[in-house]
Amino acid sequence: MRYRAVLALSAAALAASFTLAGCVVAPAQPVYAAPPGVAYVGPTYVSPGVGFVWAYHPRYGWGWHHPRYGWHRGWR
């Protein structure tokens, strides 16, 4: 009986340590929004990788954009 209490207490302490330690959460992606006067067009294929967001380009239209690598499929 005593060992069960110790086991339950240690399990609770372990769970509390994971809860209080925090966790890594991916940053929230911005909501897809069309600029005023532009029709929203949804993505036709999945995101090409981590960090890409669906965005509007004034000359080329809608596409996947990465802040470091630029537009997917060669848009500059």
PDB file with one MODEL, atoms N, CA, C and O in Angstrom:
MODEL        1
ATOM      1  N   MET A   1       0.826  -1.193   0.000  1.00  0.00           N
ATOM      2  CA  MET A   1       0.000   0.000   0.000  1.00  0.00           C
ATOM      3  C   MET A   1       0.869   1.254   0.000  1.00  0.00           C
ATOM      4  O   MET A   1       0.592   2.215  -0.718  1.00  0.00           O
ATOM      5  N   ARG A   2       1.920   1.232   0.813  1.00  0.00           N
ATOM      6  CA  ARG A   2       2.795   2.387   0.898  1.00  0.00           C
ATOM      7  C   ARG A   2       3.496   2.639  -0.435  1.00  0.00           C
ATOM      8  O   ARG A   2       3.682   3.791  -0.829  1.00  0.00           O
ATOM      9  N   TYR A   3       3.882   1.577  -1.128  1.00  0.00           N
ATOM     10  CA  TYR A   3       4.579   1.724  -2.404  1.00  0.00           C
ATOM     11  C   TYR A   3       3.673   2.314  -3.479  1.00  0.00           C
ATOM     12  O   TYR A   3       4.126   3.061  -4.345  1.00  0.00           O
ATOM     13  N   ARG A   4       2.402   1.973  -3.413  1.00  0.00           N
ATOM     14  CA  ARG A   4       1.454   2.556  -4.373  1.00  0.00           C
ATOM     15  C   ARG A   4       1.330   4.059  -4.168  1.00  0.00           C
ATOM     16  O   ARG A   4       1.248   4.816  -5.135  1.00  0.00           O
ATOM     17  N   ALA A   5       1.317   4.488  -2.921  1.00  0.00           N
ATOM     18  CA  ALA A   5       1.224   5.917  -2.621  1.00  0.00           C
ATOM     19  C   ALA A   5       2.475   6.641  -3.103  1.00  0.00           C
ATOM     20  O   ALA A   5       2.385   7.735  -3.659  1.00  0.00           O
ATOM     21  N   VAL A   6       3.634   6.039  -2.892  1.00  0.00           N
ATOM     22  CA  VAL A   6       4.885   6.647  -3.338  1.00  0.00           C
ATOM     23  C   VAL A   6       4.927   6.696  -4.869  1.00  0.00           C
ATOM     24  O   VAL A   6       5.346   7.696  -5.450  1.00  0.00           O
ATOM     25  N   LEU A   7       4.492   5.619  -5.513  1.00  0.00           N
ATOM     26  CA  LEU A   7       4.456   5.575  -6.963  1.00  0.00           C
ATOM     27  C   LEU A   7       3.507   6.630  -7.521  1.00  0.00           C
ATOM     28  O   LEU A   7       3.847   7.310  -8.490  1.00  0.00           O
ATOM     29  N   ALA A   8       2.333   6.777  -6.931  1.00  0.00           N
ATOM     30  CA  ALA A   8       1.364   7.776  -7.373  1.00  0.00           C
ATOM     31  C   ALA A   8       1.898   9.185  -7.159  1.00  0.00           C
ATOM     32  O   ALA A   8       1.710  10.058  -8.006  1.00  0.00           O
ATOM     33  N   LEU A   9       2.557   9.406  -6.042  1.00  0.00           N
ATOM     34  CA  LEU A   9       3.119  10.720  -5.746  1.00  0.00           C
ATOM     35  C   LEU A   9       4.245  11.061  -6.714  1.00  0.00           C
ATOM     36  O   LEU A   9       4.329  12.194  -7.189  1.00  0.00           O
ATOM     37  N   SER A  10       5.107  10.099  -7.010  1.00  0.00           N
ATOM     38  CA  SER A  10       6.206  10.368  -7.942  1.00  0.00           C
ATOM     39  C   SER A  10       5.677  10.582  -9.364  1.00  0.00           C
ATOM     40  O   SER A  10       6.211  11.412 -10.100  1.00  0.00           O
ATOM     41  N   ALA A  11       4.646   9.852  -9.753  1.00  0.00           N
ATOM     42  CA  ALA A  11       4.047  10.052 -11.072  1.00  0.00           C
ATOM     43  C   ALA A  11       3.423  11.440 -11.171  1.00  0.00           C
ATOM     44  O   ALA A  11       3.536  12.100 -12.204  1.00  0.00           O
ATOM     45  N   ALA A  12       2.769  11.881 -10.106  1.00  0.00           N
ATOM     46  CA  ALA A  12       2.163  13.216 -10.093  1.00  0.00           C
ATOM     47  C   ALA A  12       3.244  14.294 -10.153  1.00  0.00           C
ATOM     48  O   ALA A  12       3.070  15.301 -10.839  1.00  0.00           O
ATOM     49  N   ALA A  13       4.350  14.099  -9.449  1.00  0.00           N
ATOM     50  CA  ALA A  13       5.442  15.068  -9.472  1.00  0.00           C
ATOM     51  C   ALA A  13       6.080  15.133 -10.862  1.00  0.00           C
ATOM     52  O   ALA A  13       6.420  16.213 -11.346  1.00  0.00           O
ATOM     53  N   LEU A  14       6.238  13.976 -11.495  1.00  0.00           N
ATOM     54  CA  LEU A  14       6.802  13.941 -12.843  1.00  0.00           C
ATOM     55  C   LEU A  14       5.895  14.649 -13.836  1.00  0.00           C
ATOM     56  O   LEU A  14       6.371  15.406 -14.682  1.00  0.00           O
ATOM     57  N   ALA A  15       4.595  14.410 -13.739  1.00  0.00           N
ATOM     58  CA  ALA A  15       3.641  15.074 -14.632  1.00  0.00           C
ATOM     59  C   ALA A  15       3.639  16.582 -14.402  1.00  0.00           C
ATOM     60  O   ALA A  15       3.554  17.356 -15.356  1.00  0.00           O
ATOM     61  N   ALA A  16       3.734  17.001 -13.146  1.00  0.00           N
ATOM     62  CA  ALA A  16       3.750  18.428 -12.836  1.00  0.00           C
ATOM     63  C   ALA A  16       5.015  19.088 -13.373  1.00  0.00           C
ATOM     64  O   ALA A  16       4.973  20.232 -13.826  1.00  0.00           O
ATOM     65  N   SER A  17       6.144  18.373 -13.325  1.00  0.00           N
ATOM     66  CA  SER A  17       7.382  18.965 -13.821  1.00  0.00           C
ATOM     67  C   SER A  17       7.310  19.182 -15.331  1.00  0.00           C
ATOM     68  O   SER A  17       7.824  20.183 -15.830  1.00  0.00           O
ATOM     69  N   PHE A  18       6.677  18.256 -16.071  1.00  0.00           N
ATOM     70  CA  PHE A  18       6.523  18.445 -17.513  1.00  0.00           C
ATOM     71  C   PHE A  18       5.548  19.571 -17.799  1.00  0.00           C
ATOM     72  O   PHE A  18       5.741  20.328 -18.751  1.00  0.00           O
ATOM     73  N   THR A  19       4.513  19.694 -16.998  1.00  0.00           N
ATOM     74  CA  THR A  19       3.516  20.740 -17.194  1.00  0.00           C
ATOM     75  C   THR A  19       4.112  22.108 -16.916  1.00  0.00           C
ATOM     76  O   THR A  19       3.862  23.055 -17.662  1.00  0.00           O
ATOM     77  N   LEU A  20       4.893  22.225 -15.858  1.00  0.00           N
ATOM     78  CA  LEU A  20       5.451  23.510 -15.489  1.00  0.00           C
ATOM     79  C   LEU A  20       6.696  23.873 -16.290  1.00  0.00           C
ATOM     80  O   LEU A  20       7.102  25.036 -16.310  1.00  0.00           O
ATOM     81  N   ALA A  21       7.302  22.896 -16.947  1.00  0.00           N
ATOM     82  CA  ALA A  21       8.524  23.163 -17.700  1.00  0.00           C
ATOM     83  C   ALA A  21       8.244  23.928 -18.982  1.00  0.00           C
ATOM     84  O   ALA A  21       9.147  24.568 -19.520  1.00  0.00           O
ATOM     85  N   GLY A  22       7.040  23.880 -19.478  1.00  0.00           N
ATOM     86  CA  GLY A  22       6.704  24.566 -20.718  1.00  0.00           C
ATOM     87  C   GLY A  22       6.925  23.660 -21.908  1.00  0.00           C
ATOM     88  O   GLY A  22       7.377  22.523 -21.769  1.00  0.00           O
ATOM     89  N   CYS A  23       6.605  24.170 -23.061  1.00  0.00           N
ATOM     90  CA  CYS A  23       6.767  23.385 -24.272  1.00  0.00           C
ATOM     91  C   CYS A  23       7.048  24.327 -25.437  1.00  0.00           C
ATOM     92  O   CYS A  23       6.835  25.536 -25.341  1.00  0.00           O
ATOM     93  N   VAL A  24       7.516  23.771 -26.508  1.00  0.00           N
ATOM     94  CA  VAL A  24       7.799  24.546 -27.697  1.00  0.00           C
ATOM     95  C   VAL A  24       6.534  24.584 -28.552  1.00  0.00           C
ATOM     96  O   VAL A  24       5.944  23.548 -28.855  1.00  0.00           O
ATOM     97  N   VAL A  25       6.136  25.777 -28.930  1.00  0.00           N
ATOM     98  CA  VAL A  25       4.926  25.954 -29.730  1.00  0.00           C
ATOM     99  C   VAL A  25       5.305  26.699 -31.000  1.00  0.00           C
ATOM    100  O   VAL A  25       6.008  27.708 -30.956  1.00  0.00           O
ATOM    101  N   ALA A  26       4.838  26.199 -32.115  1.00  0.00           N
ATOM    102  CA  ALA A  26       5.105  26.870 -33.389  1.00  0.00           C
ATOM    103  C   ALA A  26       4.378  28.207 -33.413  1.00  0.00           C
ATOM    104  O   ALA A  26       3.254  28.302 -32.919  1.00  0.00           O
ATOM    105  N   PRO A  27       4.995  29.242 -33.977  1.00  0.00           N
ATOM    106  CA  PRO A  27       4.318  30.533 -34.045  1.00  0.00           C
ATOM    107  C   PRO A  27       3.066  30.451 -34.914  1.00  0.00           C
ATOM    108  O   PRO A  27       3.018  29.698 -35.887  1.00  0.00           O
ATOM    109  N   ALA A  28       2.081  31.217 -34.556  1.00  0.00           N
ATOM    110  CA  ALA A  28       0.823  31.209 -35.299  1.00  0.00           C
ATOM    111  C   ALA A  28       1.036  31.802 -36.688  1.00  0.00           C
ATOM    112  O   ALA A  28       1.705  32.824 -36.844  1.00  0.00           O
ATOM    113  N   GLN A  29       0.470  31.161 -37.672  1.00  0.00           N
ATOM    114  CA  GLN A  29       0.546  31.666 -39.038  1.00  0.00           C
ATOM    115  C   GLN A  29      -0.488  32.776 -39.199  1.00  0.00           C
ATOM    116  O   GLN A  29      -1.585  32.690 -38.648  1.00  0.00           O
ATOM    117  N   PRO A  30      -0.140  33.816 -39.953  1.00  0.00           N
ATOM    118  CA  PRO A  30      -1.132  34.871 -40.167  1.00  0.00           C
ATOM    119  C   PRO A  30      -2.322  34.345 -40.957  1.00  0.00           C
ATOM    120  O   PRO A  30      -2.197  33.422 -41.762  1.00  0.00           O
ATOM    121  N   VAL A  31      -3.456  34.939 -40.713  1.00  0.00           N
ATOM    122  CA  VAL A  31      -4.670  34.549 -41.422  1.00  0.00           C
ATOM    123  C   VAL A  31      -4.578  35.066 -42.852  1.00  0.00           C
ATOM    124  O   VAL A  31      -4.146  36.195 -43.085  1.00  0.00           O
ATOM    125  N   TYR A  32      -4.983  34.241 -43.802  1.00  0.00           N
ATOM    126  CA  TYR A  32      -4.959  34.665 -45.196  1.00  0.00           C
ATOM    127  C   TYR A  32      -5.975  35.779 -45.387  1.00  0.00           C
ATOM    128  O   TYR A  32      -7.159  35.607 -45.098  1.00  0.00           O
ATOM    129  N   ALA A  33      -5.511  36.909 -45.871  1.00  0.00           N
ATOM    130  CA  ALA A  33      -6.404  38.041 -46.078  1.00  0.00           C
ATOM    131  C   ALA A  33      -6.052  38.730 -47.381  1.00  0.00           C
ATOM    132  O   ALA A  33      -4.880  38.941 -47.693  1.00  0.00           O
ATOM    133  N   ALA A  34      -7.068  39.073 -48.125  1.00  0.00           N
ATOM    134  CA  ALA A  34      -6.859  39.771 -49.395  1.00  0.00           C
ATOM    135  C   ALA A  34      -6.794  41.271 -49.138  1.00  0.00           C
ATOM    136  O   ALA A  34      -7.531  41.792 -48.300  1.00  0.00           O
ATOM    137  N   PRO A  35      -5.916  41.966 -49.853  1.00  0.00           N
ATOM    138  CA  PRO A  35      -5.908  43.431 -49.750  1.00  0.00           C
ATOM    139  C   PRO A  35      -7.236  43.993 -50.264  1.00  0.00           C
ATOM    140  O   PRO A  35      -7.960  43.300 -50.978  1.00  0.00           O
ATOM    141  N   PRO A  36      -7.559  45.218 -49.917  1.00  0.00           N
ATOM    142  CA  PRO A  36      -8.813  45.801 -50.396  1.00  0.00           C
ATOM    143  C   PRO A  36      -8.876  45.814 -51.930  1.00  0.00           C
ATOM    144  O   PRO A  36      -7.918  46.209 -52.594  1.00  0.00           O
ATOM    145  N   GLY A  37      -9.987  45.389 -52.467  1.00  0.00           N
ATOM    146  CA  GLY A  37     -10.204  45.384 -53.904  1.00  0.00           C
ATOM    147  C   GLY A  37      -9.640  44.175 -54.635  1.00  0.00           C
ATOM    148  O   GLY A  37      -9.700  44.126 -55.864  1.00  0.00           O
ATOM    149  N   VAL A  38      -9.087  43.184 -53.907  1.00  0.00           N
ATOM    150  CA  VAL A  38      -8.505  41.996 -54.521  1.00  0.00           C
ATOM    151  C   VAL A  38      -9.306  40.779 -54.085  1.00  0.00           C
ATOM    152  O   VAL A  38      -9.604  40.623 -52.901  1.00  0.00           O
ATOM    153  N   ALA A  39      -9.656  39.919 -55.031  1.00  0.00           N
ATOM    154  CA  ALA A  39     -10.394  38.698 -54.713  1.00  0.00           C
ATOM    155  C   ALA A  39      -9.441  37.668 -54.118  1.00  0.00           C
ATOM    156  O   ALA A  39      -8.335  37.465 -54.617  1.00  0.00           O
ATOM    157  N   TYR A  40      -9.887  37.025 -53.050  1.00  0.00           N
ATOM    158  CA  TYR A  40      -9.074  35.987 -52.419  1.00  0.00           C
ATOM    159  C   TYR A  40      -9.138  34.715 -53.253  1.00  0.00           C
ATOM    160  O   TYR A  40     -10.219  34.289 -53.659  1.00  0.00           O
ATOM    161  N   VAL A  41      -7.991  34.114 -53.507  1.00  0.00           N
ATOM    162  CA  VAL A  41      -7.893  32.842 -54.205  1.00  0.00           C
ATOM    163  C   VAL A  41      -7.151  31.892 -53.277  1.00  0.00           C
ATOM    164  O   VAL A  41      -6.022  32.175 -52.873  1.00  0.00           O
ATOM    165  N   GLY A  42      -7.770  30.771 -52.935  1.00  0.00           N
ATOM    166  CA  GLY A  42      -7.160  29.817 -52.023  1.00  0.00           C
ATOM    167  C   GLY A  42      -6.019  29.053 -52.662  1.00  0.00           C
ATOM    168  O   GLY A  42      -5.921  28.986 -53.887  1.00  0.00           O
ATOM    169  N   PRO A  43      -5.142  28.467 -51.827  1.00  0.00           N
ATOM    170  CA  PRO A  43      -4.021  27.693 -52.373  1.00  0.00           C
ATOM    171  C   PRO A  43      -4.511  26.489 -53.173  1.00  0.00           C
ATOM    172  O   PRO A  43      -5.509  25.859 -52.821  1.00  0.00           O
ATOM    173  N   THR A  44      -3.798  26.180 -54.251  1.00  0.00           N
ATOM    174  CA  THR A  44      -4.159  25.030 -55.075  1.00  0.00           C
ATOM    175  C   THR A  44      -3.287  23.818 -54.768  1.00  0.00           C
ATOM    176  O   THR A  44      -3.568  22.718 -55.245  1.00  0.00           O
ATOM    177  N   TYR A  45      -2.233  24.006 -53.979  1.00  0.00           N
ATOM    178  CA  TYR A  45      -1.376  22.902 -53.554  1.00  0.00           C
ATOM    179  C   TYR A  45      -0.875  23.189 -52.145  1.00  0.00           C
ATOM    180  O   TYR A  45      -0.958  24.323 -51.673  1.00  0.00           O
ATOM    181  N   VAL A  46      -0.360  22.176 -51.480  1.00  0.00           N
ATOM    182  CA  VAL A  46       0.067  22.318 -50.093  1.00  0.00           C
ATOM    183  C   VAL A  46       1.294  23.214 -49.985  1.00  0.00           C
ATOM    184  O   VAL A  46       2.008  23.447 -50.961  1.00  0.00           O
ATOM    185  N   SER A  47       1.514  23.702 -48.791  1.00  0.00           N
ATOM    186  CA  SER A  47       2.662  24.552 -48.521  1.00  0.00           C
ATOM    187  C   SER A  47       3.959  23.831 -48.878  1.00  0.00           C
ATOM    188  O   SER A  47       4.123  22.665 -48.521  1.00  0.00           O
ATOM    189  N   PRO A  48       4.885  24.493 -49.575  1.00  0.00           N
ATOM    190  CA  PRO A  48       6.126  23.830 -49.971  1.00  0.00           C
ATOM    191  C   PRO A  48       7.099  23.583 -48.838  1.00  0.00           C
ATOM    192  O   PRO A  48       8.075  22.859 -49.031  1.00  0.00           O
ATOM    193  N   GLY A  49       6.879  24.147 -47.676  1.00  0.00           N
ATOM    194  CA  GLY A  49       7.785  23.905 -46.556  1.00  0.00           C
ATOM    195  C   GLY A  49       7.451  24.773 -45.362  1.00  0.00           C
ATOM    196  O   GLY A  49       6.509  25.566 -45.384  1.00  0.00           O
ATOM    197  N   VAL A  50       8.241  24.605 -44.327  1.00  0.00           N
ATOM    198  CA  VAL A  50       8.049  25.363 -43.093  1.00  0.00           C
ATOM    199  C   VAL A  50       8.412  26.824 -43.346  1.00  0.00           C
ATOM    200  O   VAL A  50       9.432  27.121 -43.967  1.00  0.00           O
ATOM    201  N   GLY A  51       7.583  27.714 -42.868  1.00  0.00           N
ATOM    202  CA  GLY A  51       7.849  29.140 -42.990  1.00  0.00           C
ATOM    203  C   GLY A  51       7.159  29.819 -44.154  1.00  0.00           C
ATOM    204  O   GLY A  51       7.107  31.048 -44.202  1.00  0.00           O
ATOM    205  N   PHE A  52       6.627  29.054 -45.091  1.00  0.00           N
ATOM    206  CA  PHE A  52       5.922  29.647 -46.224  1.00  0.00           C
ATOM    207  C   PHE A  52       4.514  30.061 -45.800  1.00  0.00           C
ATOM    208  O   PHE A  52       3.838  29.334 -45.073  1.00  0.00           O
ATOM    209  N   VAL A  53       4.083  31.222 -46.256  1.00  0.00           N
ATOM    210  CA  VAL A  53       2.726  31.704 -45.990  1.00  0.00           C
ATOM    211  C   VAL A  53       2.071  32.053 -47.320  1.00  0.00           C
ATOM    212  O   VAL A  53       2.743  32.461 -48.267  1.00  0.00           O
ATOM    213  N   TRP A  54       0.779  31.891 -47.379  1.00  0.00           N
ATOM    214  CA  TRP A  54       0.004  32.226 -48.563  1.00  0.00           C
ATOM    215  C   TRP A  54      -0.156  33.736 -48.587  1.00  0.00           C
ATOM    216  O   TRP A  54      -0.738  34.310 -47.666  1.00  0.00           O
ATOM    217  N   ALA A  55       0.352  34.389 -49.631  1.00  0.00           N
ATOM    218  CA  ALA A  55       0.348  35.850 -49.674  1.00  0.00           C
ATOM    219  C   ALA A  55       0.019  36.337 -51.087  1.00  0.00           C
ATOM    220  O   ALA A  55       0.046  35.571 -52.050  1.00  0.00           O
ATOM    221  N   TYR A  56      -0.286  37.606 -51.181  1.00  0.00           N
ATOM    222  CA  TYR A  56      -0.644  38.228 -52.456  1.00  0.00           C
ATOM    223  C   TYR A  56       0.530  39.054 -52.980  1.00  0.00           C
ATOM    224  O   TYR A  56       1.125  39.830 -52.233  1.00  0.00           O
ATOM    225  N   HIS A  57       0.861  38.891 -54.253  1.00  0.00           N
ATOM    226  CA  HIS A  57       1.880  39.688 -54.924  1.00  0.00           C
ATOM    227  C   HIS A  57       1.162  40.598 -55.910  1.00  0.00           C
ATOM    228  O   HIS A  57       0.339  40.119 -56.691  1.00  0.00           O
ATOM    229  N   PRO A  58       1.449  41.900 -55.899  1.00  0.00           N
ATOM    230  CA  PRO A  58       0.711  42.820 -56.766  1.00  0.00           C
ATOM    231  C   PRO A  58       0.816  42.503 -58.262  1.00  0.00           C
ATOM    232  O   PRO A  58      -0.118  42.784 -59.013  1.00  0.00           O
ATOM    233  N   ARG A  59       1.920  41.931 -58.700  1.00  0.00           N
ATOM    234  CA  ARG A  59       2.094  41.650 -60.132  1.00  0.00           C
ATOM    235  C   ARG A  59       1.699  40.224 -60.515  1.00  0.00           C
ATOM    236  O   ARG A  59       1.107  40.008 -61.573  1.00  0.00           O
ATOM    237  N   TYR A  60       2.027  39.244 -59.653  1.00  0.00           N
ATOM    238  CA  TYR A  60       1.823  37.840 -59.997  1.00  0.00           C
ATOM    239  C   TYR A  60       0.584  37.207 -59.371  1.00  0.00           C
ATOM    240  O   TYR A  60       0.182  36.118 -59.780  1.00  0.00           O
ATOM    241  N   GLY A  61      -0.016  37.852 -58.409  1.00  0.00           N
ATOM    242  CA  GLY A  61      -1.193  37.289 -57.756  1.00  0.00           C
ATOM    243  C   GLY A  61      -0.834  36.502 -56.506  1.00  0.00           C
ATOM    244  O   GLY A  61       0.145  36.811 -55.825  1.00  0.00           O
ATOM    245  N   TRP A  62      -1.629  35.488 -56.211  1.00  0.00           N
ATOM    246  CA  TRP A  62      -1.472  34.708 -54.984  1.00  0.00           C
ATOM    247  C   TRP A  62      -0.412  33.629 -55.138  1.00  0.00           C
ATOM    248  O   TRP A  62      -0.265  33.039 -56.209  1.00  0.00           O
ATOM    249  N   GLY A  63       0.331  33.375 -54.056  1.00  0.00           N
ATOM    250  CA  GLY A  63       1.339  32.328 -54.069  1.00  0.00           C
ATOM    251  C   GLY A  63       1.969  32.141 -52.705  1.00  0.00           C
ATOM    252  O   GLY A  63       1.684  32.885 -51.766  1.00  0.00           O
ATOM    253  N   TRP A  64       2.832  31.135 -52.605  1.00  0.00           N
ATOM    254  CA  TRP A  64       3.521  30.847 -51.340  1.00  0.00           C
ATOM    255  C   TRP A  64       4.771  31.717 -51.238  1.00  0.00           C
ATOM    256  O   TRP A  64       5.573  31.769 -52.170  1.00  0.00           O
ATOM    257  N   HIS A  65       4.933  32.398 -50.107  1.00  0.00           N
ATOM    258  CA  HIS A  65       6.075  33.281 -49.895  1.00  0.00           C
ATOM    259  C   HIS A  65       6.786  32.915 -48.602  1.00  0.00           C
ATOM    260  O   HIS A  65       6.159  32.625 -47.583  1.00  0.00           O
ATOM    261  N   HIS A  66       8.119  32.937 -48.670  1.00  0.00           N
ATOM    262  CA  HIS A  66       8.946  32.694 -47.488  1.00  0.00           C
ATOM    263  C   HIS A  66       9.740  33.976 -47.225  1.00  0.00           C
ATOM    264  O   HIS A  66      10.280  34.558 -48.165  1.00  0.00           O
ATOM    265  N   PRO A  67       9.824  34.430 -45.966  1.00  0.00           N
ATOM    266  CA  PRO A  67      10.521  35.688 -45.705  1.00  0.00           C
ATOM    267  C   PRO A  67      12.001  35.664 -46.084  1.00  0.00           C
ATOM    268  O   PRO A  67      12.567  36.716 -46.384  1.00  0.00           O
ATOM    269  N   ARG A  68      12.639  34.504 -46.080  1.00  0.00           N
ATOM    270  CA  ARG A  68      14.062  34.416 -46.419  1.00  0.00           C
ATOM    271  C   ARG A  68      14.302  33.977 -47.864  1.00  0.00           C
ATOM    272  O   ARG A  68      15.193  34.503 -48.532  1.00  0.00           O
ATOM    273  N   TYR A  69      13.519  33.026 -48.342  1.00  0.00           N
ATOM    274  CA  TYR A  69      13.760  32.432 -49.660  1.00  0.00           C
ATOM    275  C   TYR A  69      12.930  33.053 -50.776  1.00  0.00           C
ATOM    276  O   TYR A  69      13.162  32.755 -51.948  1.00  0.00           O
ATOM    277  N   GLY A  70      11.990  33.890 -50.446  1.00  0.00           N
ATOM    278  CA  GLY A  70      11.183  34.552 -51.469  1.00  0.00           C
ATOM    279  C   GLY A  70       9.997  33.717 -51.919  1.00  0.00           C
ATOM    280  O   GLY A  70       9.492  32.871 -51.181  1.00  0.00           O
ATOM    281  N   TRP A  71       9.565  33.974 -53.142  1.00  0.00           N
ATOM    282  CA  TRP A  71       8.373  33.331 -53.679  1.00  0.00           C
ATOM    283  C   TRP A  71       8.684  31.936 -54.195  1.00  0.00           C
ATOM    284  O   TRP A  71       9.718  31.710 -54.824  1.00  0.00           O
ATOM    285  N   HIS A  72       7.784  31.005 -53.923  1.00  0.00           N
ATOM    286  CA  HIS A  72       7.933  29.640 -54.419  1.00  0.00           C
ATOM    287  C   HIS A  72       7.695  29.627 -55.919  1.00  0.00           C
ATOM    288  O   HIS A  72       6.872  30.388 -56.427  1.00  0.00           O
ATOM    289  N   ARG A  73       8.401  28.778 -56.616  1.00  0.00           N
ATOM    290  CA  ARG A  73       8.324  28.639 -58.075  1.00  0.00           C
ATOM    291  C   ARG A  73       8.810  29.874 -58.817  1.00  0.00           C
ATOM    292  O   ARG A  73       8.307  30.201 -59.892  1.00  0.00           O
ATOM    293  N   GLY A  74       9.788  30.555 -58.241  1.00  0.00           N
ATOM    294  CA  GLY A  74      10.518  31.579 -58.971  1.00  0.00           C
ATOM    295  C   GLY A  74       9.980  32.990 -58.992  1.00  0.00           C
ATOM    296  O   GLY A  74      10.565  33.831 -59.675  1.00  0.00           O
ATOM    297  N   TRP A  75       8.914  33.307 -58.298  1.00  0.00           N
ATOM    298  CA  TRP A  75       8.447  34.684 -58.291  1.00  0.00           C
ATOM    299  C   TRP A  75       9.465  35.525 -57.540  1.00  0.00           C
ATOM    300  O   TRP A  75       9.962  35.090 -56.501  1.00  0.00           O
ATOM    301  N   ARG A  76       9.777  36.666 -58.012  1.00  0.00           N
ATOM    302  CA  ARG A  76      10.756  37.557 -57.354  1.00  0.00           C
ATOM    303  C   ARG A  76      10.105  38.826 -56.887  1.00  0.00           C
ATOM    304  O   ARG A  76      10.772  39.688 -56.315  1.00  0.00           O
TER     305      ARG A  76
ENDMDL
END
